[in-house]
């Protein structure tokens, strides 16, 4: 799929983990996650979580799982 792509839209989110989760859930609901047209980056300037050796898939799973 990626080899067929010529461009994508990059969305940079600078927000708290809870807000990022809400944004990603809303994006999933309207089909932005599965379409493959969008790339999401989350930036936290001051994090309350520490991640060591986690994959992008694990981070997405963390933000999309039910609380």
Secondary structure, DSSP 8 states (H G I E B T S, - for coil): -GGG-S--EEEEEES-HHHHHHHHHHHHHTTTTTTSSEEEEEE-SS-S----S--HHHHHHHHHS--
